[in-house]
């Protein structure tokens, strides 16, 4: 148990370092793709290779656990895997254009995703006290509130991705457009806001430090990127983009 909490502490410390570093270095994928990150492959394949490891690793951790038939832990697994099935296998198929993703970004993503599977799956199926999650947990305030937050976050994330996906008129269109509608009325990175809500919800519904560390990592990874996207929108769209009214990541706050 103490070794697992040391693992969470180290992951939290690394998240703090990543948070600061990403204000100075743009992760070279998506809007900030640059060849300086090294050899790159098709964006669609890149997303599958980067996200699928956590989906597979979580399944393996469940499969080899003696708690694999526990109803509450199965519910946790299902909620977690719904997100990563969509992110690993559905989201990439919907990507249009000819974007590229550096192998260096993919490898770093694979590393974090594998470690995150060990955090979440390790806690849920191996480390957490056996009696911590009885079937009655599914009616607890934590589970109900957390699941509601997760579901709303996933809705926002999917809706925002769909808005972004339809900004360009054709695969050959390379212009930048200002996303509108949905939560983009309140934040410039509504897709990131939705994802952050998902993992805050997951931390609540599992009521675990492992979930909280993942939510912290999500914030550390997405907040600096959201700030850079916000700044780019202000530069590119000028008066068309109200950077004071529309926040970066968290409505009305930041």
C-alpha positions, -999 to 999 in steps of 0.1 A, spaced: 0 0 0 28 25 9 46 17 -24 14 26 -43 10 59 -25 47 67 -32 39 60 -69 10 85 -67 32 111 -50 58 107 -78 31 110 -105 18 142 -88 52 157 -87 58 149 -124 24 164 -132 36 197 -116 68 197 -136 48 190 -168 24 218 -160 52 244 -158 71 230 -188 41 231 -211 39 269 -207 73 271 -224 71 241 -248 42 233 -271 35 196 -274 39 191 -311 6 176 -322 -27 190 -335 -26 228 -339 10 229 -327 24 202 -349 60 209 -360 86 186 -377 111 195 -349 95 167 -328 109 141 -352 95 115 -375 57 116 -377 30 92 -389 -6 96 -400 -27 114 -373 -54 87 -372 -29 58 -366 -10 80 -341 -41 84 -320 -49 47 -320 -13 38 -310 -12 64 -283 -46 58 -266 -52 20 -271 -26 9 -245 -46 22 -216 -77 6 -229 -60 -28 -233 -40 -25 -200 -71 -17 -180 -88 -48 -195 -58 -70 -186 -57 -57 -150 -94 -65 -147 -91 -99 -163 -64 -111 -139 -79 -96 -108 -98 -118 -83 -123 -89 -80 -133 -90 -116 -169 -100 -109 -174 -73 -83 -204 -52 -96 -191 -18 -84 -156 -23 -97 -171 -35 -130 -191 -2 -132 -158 17 -127 -142 -3 -155 -171 3 -178 -171 40 -173 -134 42 -178 -134 21 -209 -163 39 -225 -141 70 -227 -110 51 -240 -129 30 -265 -142 62 -280 -108 79 -278 -88 50 -292 -110 36 -319 -139 59 -328 -123 94 -325 -94 85 -349 -118 72 -376 -136 106 -376 -104 126 -381 -103 143 -415 -74 160 -432 -38 149 -436 -25 157 -401 6 141 -387 16 130 -352 53 127 -341 64 93 -329 80 110 -299 46 124 -288 30 89 -293 56 72 -272 53 98 -244 15 93 -245 18 55 -244 41 58 -214 17 80 -195 -14 60 -205 3 27 -193 12 43 -160 -23 57 -156 -38 22 -162 -16 10 -134 -28 39 -112 -65 34 -119 -66 -4 -124 -41 -10 -96 -63 9 -72 -96 -4 -83 -87 -41 -87 -58 -47 -64 -49 -20 -38 -83 -7 -26 -96 -24 5 -117 -54 -5 -148 -41 12 -145 -4 2 -168 -7 -28 -199 -28 -19 -228 -30 -43 -245 -2 -23 -217 22 -35 -236 24 -68 -263 44 -49 -239 65 -29 -237 103 -33 -201 100 -45 -210 76 -73 -241 93 -84 -226 128 -84 -194 116 -100 -211 97 -127 -233 128 -135 -202 149 -138 -184 123 -159 -214 120 -183 -218 157 -187 -181 161 -193 -182 133 -220 -211 150 -237 -193 183 -238 -161 166 -250 -179 148 -279 -200 178 -288 -170 200 -289 -150 175 -310 -178 174 -334 -179 212 -337 -142 213 -344 -144 184 -368 -168 203 -390 -150 236 -391 -131 229 -423 -150 224 -456 -128 197 -470 -97 176 -462 -76 200 -484 -88 231 -464 -59 243 -442 -75 275 -429 -81 281 -392 -116 287 -380 -130 299 -347 -152 272 -331 -187 284 -321 -216 269 -302 -219 245 -273 -195 253 -245 -173 273 -269 -196 302 -259 -178 301 -226 -143 286 -231 -120 285 -261 -110 249 -254 -144 234 -247 -132 199 -257 -105 201 -230 -130 214 -205 -152 184 -212 -123 160 -207 -113 176 -175 -148 173 -162 -148 136 -171 -118 128 -149 -129 150 -121 -161 130 -122 -142 97 -122 -122 108 -92 -154 116 -73 -172 84 -83 -143 62 -72 -135 86 -43 -98 77 -47 -65 94 -47 -56 75 -79 -86 92 -96 -76 126 -81 -40 123 -95 -54 115 -129 -76 146 -128 -45 166 -117 -26 152 -147 -54 161 -170 -54 197 -158 -16 199 -159 -15 186 -195 -45 206 -209 -44 239 -190 -12 253 -206 -23 241 -240 -57 257 -236 -39 290 -227 -18 288 -259 -49 281 -280 -66 310 -264 -37 333 -272 -36 321 -308 -73 328 -312 -68 363 -299 -39 369 -324 -57 353 -354 -92 365 -350 -88 398 -332 -121 416 -325 -140 385 -337 -128 367 -306 -137 382 -272 -108 369 -251 -121 387 -220 -156 371 -220 -145 337 -233 -122 320 -209 -94 294 -217 -105 263 -199 -129 268 -170 -161 289 -176 -161 323 -159 -129 315 -141 -99 309 -163 
